[in-house]
Each structure stands twice: as structure tokens, then as C-alpha cells.
Amino acid sequence: MENEELVRKGRKASQLLEDETFNMAINKMENDQLWYFRSTKPEESAKREVAWAMLKAIDNLKIELQKIVDNAKVAQRAIERANK
């Protein structure tokens, strides 16, 4: 992928991570899964595993978006070096 494309995607990922509505939705999803996890009965381990997997998926989404932002920063520096 070209550096310009990485920078463009990084801007979009950054905007998403800073977006109030996106963060509200992600926080609600996390809180819902935590509530679901905590409200299970001791014998409902399968339900807890599903909630745990959802929490990990949410974390992984945020990590991947941050990686895109970080890669964009590296690509931007490469563009700036090439233009000197």
C-alpha cells in the first residue's frame, strides 16, 4: 500500500477513534457485555465465554484502528523525508 493511502486511512481511523457517536456505541457494547458477563449464573460458563469473546473483539477493533493510525504516522514521516 502506498504511503499516501496509509495516511488517508490513518486519518479516517483517527477520526473514528475520536468520534463521539462511535465511542458511545463502543462503550455501550462493552458495558452491555460486562453486565451480561456479571449477571450469569455460576453454571452459565458458555454465556460468560461469549461475553468475554465479545469484549476481546471490541478491544481488538480498537487496537487495529490504533495500528492504522500509527502506521499512518510512519507513512507521513516517510512522505516528508522523500519530499526533502
PyMOL commands that set and color helices and strands:
alter all, ss='L'
color gray80, all
select helices_A, chain A and resi 3-18+20-38+45-82
alter helices_A, ss='H'
color red, helices_A
deselect
rebuild
show_as cartoon
